[in-house]
């Protein structure tokens, strides 16, 4: 079975909807669960105090100064990611925000368990964040909001406003289905070459006939013979 980009875009849209639902649940719980601030965010702040990356301590100090505000901010941000991914609205800006969000958490938990930097331990802790970073990147590059999302409406409006520039990006909603590739046989190629040679020969013959007609239509001035003067008779 031939590979189709349409199937890939549909699978990407399905994964976008599932990830958006997960983030929507995360954001809802952080905003409306009173236990999140005491048992969740404050514990994470105490953990990040010893695991933050060098040069990123100023961010932890900013978070510790107003923890309640930043807890609401993180919950709202995850709600935004969930709604944007679920509806397919502003998918690429949401993916950029999600990538920055993953890098932010990786920097806060740089040293896991207050231990020296070990590469295998680093990968074990940050593998999920790296995976989500790659997912956000892939969805942003693949136009995941153009199928089963409001991104298709945006592209339709853009085409109507600018009908002269109907150039669609690769993997977009308006890209046509993959057409079967036509392979030309050697016999067909030889036949096309013969047809091209015959057409060129006919064109050359027509040009010669036209030159002959132009030559025959020219008016040639009559040539009068001049008789030599004879000697006068005595």
C-alpha positions in Angstrom: 0.0 0.0 0.0 1.4 3.4 -1.0 2.3 5.8 1.8 -0.2 8.7 2.1 0.6 12.0 3.9 -3.2 12.3 4.5 -3.1 9.4 6.9 -0.1 10.9 8.7 -1.9 14.2 9.2 -5.0 12.4 10.5 -2.9 10.5 13.0 -1.2 13.7 14.0 -4.6 15.4 14.5 -5.8 12.5 16.6 -2.7 12.7 18.8 -3.2 16.5 19.1 -6.7 16.1 20.4 -5.7 13.5 23.0 -2.8 15.6 24.2 -5.1 18.6 24.4 -7.5 16.7 26.5 -4.8 15.7 28.9 -3.5 19.3 29.3 -7.1 20.5 29.8 -7.5 18.1 32.7 -4.2 19.1 34.2 -5.0 22.8 34.0 -8.5 22.3 35.4 -7.2 20.4 38.4 -4.5 23.0 39.1 -7.0 25.9 39.0 -9.9 24.4 40.9 -8.3 21.9 43.3 -7.5 23.7 46.6 -5.0 20.9 47.5 -2.8 21.6 44.5 -1.2 24.7 46.0 -0.4 23.2 49.4 0.4 19.6 48.4 1.6 20.1 44.9 3.1 23.5 44.0 4.8 24.2 47.3 6.4 20.8 47.4 7.7 21.2 43.9 9.2 24.6 44.9 11.1 23.0 47.7 12.3 20.3 45.3 13.4 22.8 42.6 15.4 24.7 45.2 18.1 22.0 45.1 17.6 20.7 41.6 17.6 24.0 39.6 20.2 24.4 36.8 23.1 26.8 37.3 22.1 30.2 36.0 18.4 29.5 36.4 18.2 30.2 40.1 16.7 33.7 39.5 13.6 32.0 38.1 13.2 29.9 41.2 13.6 33.0 43.3 10.9 34.7 41.3 8.6 31.7 41.7 9.2 31.5 45.5 8.4 35.2 45.9 4.8 34.9 44.7 4.0 31.2 44.7 0.2 31.6 44.6 0.3 33.8 41.5 2.6 31.5 39.7 0.5 28.5 40.6 -2.5 30.2 39.0 -0.4 31.1 36.0 0.8 27.6 35.4 -2.8 26.3 35.6 -4.0 28.9 33.2 -1.2 28.2 30.8 -2.0 24.5 30.8 -5.7 25.3 30.2 -4.7 27.4 27.2 -2.6 24.6 25.8 -5.4 22.1 26.3 -8.0 24.3 24.6 -5.7 25.3 21.7 -4.7 21.7 21.0 -8.2 20.3 21.5 -9.8 22.8 19.1 -6.9 23.1 16.7 -6.8 26.8 17.2 -3.5 28.6 17.0 -1.8 25.3 17.1 1.7 26.5 16.1 1.9 29.3 18.7 0.6 26.8 21.3 3.3 24.3 20.3 6.0 27.0 20.7 4.6 27.8 24.2 4.6 24.1 25.0 8.2 23.7 23.9 9.3 26.6 26.1 7.2 25.1 28.9 9.1 21.8 28.7 12.5 23.6 28.6 11.5 25.6 31.7 10.7 22.4 33.6 13.9 20.7 32.5 15.9 23.7 33.8 14.1 23.7 37.1 14.7 19.9 37.7 18.2 19.8 36.2 19.8 17.9 39.0 17.4 15.1 40.0 17.2 14.0 43.7 19.9 16.5 44.7 22.6 14.3 43.3 25.6 15.0 41.1 25.1 15.2 37.4 24.8 11.7 36.0 23.9 11.4 32.3 21.8 8.2 32.7 20.0 9.7 35.7 19.4 12.9 33.7 17.9 11.0 30.8 15.7 8.9 33.2 14.2 12.0 34.7 13.9 14.2 31.7 12.9 11.6 29.0 9.3 12.5 29.3 9.9 16.2 28.9 12.2 15.6 25.9 9.5 13.4 24.4 6.9 16.1 24.8 9.2 18.7 23.4 9.6 16.6 20.3 5.8 16.1 20.1 5.2 19.8 20.2 7.9 20.4 17.6 6.4 17.7 15.3 2.9 19.0 15.6 4.0 22.5 14.9 5.9 21.6 11.8 3.2 19.2 10.6 0.3 21.7 10.7 -1.6 19.5 13.1 -4.5 22.0 13.4 -5.4 21.9 9.8 -7.4 18.6 10.1 -10.3 18.2 12.6 -9.6 21.6 13.9 -10.3 25.3 13.5 -7.1 25.8 11.6 -8.8 24.7 8.4 -11.3 27.6 8.8 -8.4 30.0 9.1 -6.8 28.7 5.9 -10.1 29.0 4.1 -10.5 32.6 5.2 -6.9 33.4 4.1 -7.5 31.9 0.7 -10.7 34.0 0.2 -9.0 37.2 1.2 -6.0 36.6 -1.0 -7.1 34.5 -3.9 -4.1 35.4 -6.0 -1.7 33.7 -3.6 -3.1 30.3 -3.3 0.1 28.6 -2.3 -0.5 26.1 0.5 2.3 24.8 2.8 3.3 21.2 2.6 1.1 18.9 4.8 -1.6 21.5 4.9 -5.4 20.9 4.9 -5.8 22.0 1.3 -3.1 19.7 -0.1 -4.7 17.3 -2.6 -4.6 13.6 -2.1 -1.6 11.8 -3.3 -2.0 11.1 -7.0 -0.6 7.8 -8.4 2.7 8.3 -10.2 2.6 7.6 -13.9 5.7 5.8 -15.2 6.4 6.2 -18.9 7.4 3.1 -20.8 10.3 3.1 -23.3 7.8 2.5 -26.2 5.8 5.5 -25.2 9.0 7.6 -24.9 10.1 6.6 -28.4 6.7 7.4 -29.8 6.7 10.8 -28.3 10.2 11.4 -29.8 9.0 10.4 -33.3 6.0 12.7 -33.0 8.2 15.6 -31.9 10.5 15.0 -34.9 7.6 14.8 -37.4 6.2 18.1 -36.1 9.5 19.8 -36.4 9.9 18.5 -40.0 6.4 19.7 -40.9 7.2 23.1 -39.5 10.3 23.3 -41.6 8.5 22.3 -44.8 5.8 24.9 -44.2 8.5 27.5 -43.8 10.1 26.5 -47.1 6.7 26.7 -48.9 6.1 30.1 -47.5 9.5 31.3 -48.7 8.7 29.9 -52.2 5.4 31.8 -52.3 7.1 35.0 -51.3 9.7 34.6 -54.1 7.1 33.9 -56.8 5.1 36.9 -55.8 7.9 39.3 -56.4 7.6 41.4 -59.6 10.6 41.1 -61.8 11.2 44.0 -64.1 11.3 43.1 -67.8 14.7 43.1 -69.4 14.8 44.8 -72.8 17.5 43.8 -75.2 19.5 46.6 -76.8 20.4 45.9 -80.4 23.8 47.2 -81.5 23.8 50.1 -83.9 24.7 49.1 -87.4 26.9 51.1 -89.8 25.1 53.5 -92.0 25.0 52.6 -95.7 26.9 54.6 -98.1 
